[in-house]
């Protein structure tokens, strides 16, 4: 199994490709996709095209079989953020769909609970758990990469549990 984990963003999108080697996950690649267009750009289309093209490169290079994406969290005081993030998620789903990949979504609480055992774990707790679980020398940085690794690892663990 090869999982593409994605932490959606318009400015910075974290991604990670994990591969199951036996019962253990191994990182194939992890990084961020940064928009070439700045936040000040009124035209969102170039940012979405850049995100799409970069994701397609990752998909074509590593050939994941499934994409795991963090669900949107919409705070009632900031509905615009959720709407904008929906654009990024749509592009992620499109890139995966065009490559015949199934897409699953997990909410942040489920990801944290699966990874750390607590749905209310801090970002640092998640980062340290990922560091330990994947045998990394350092905490994964930036946080977007850690979040992408977390969603991919969450899917990996849930699939492993379902298979046993």
KAMO-V983229 format. One line per field, one symbol per residue. burial: # if it has 24 or more other C-alpha atoms within 12 Angstrom, else .. A space follows every 50 residues. Layout:
burial: ???
This chain:
burial: ####################....###########...........#### ######.##..###########...........#############..#. #.##############......#.#######.##....############ #######.......
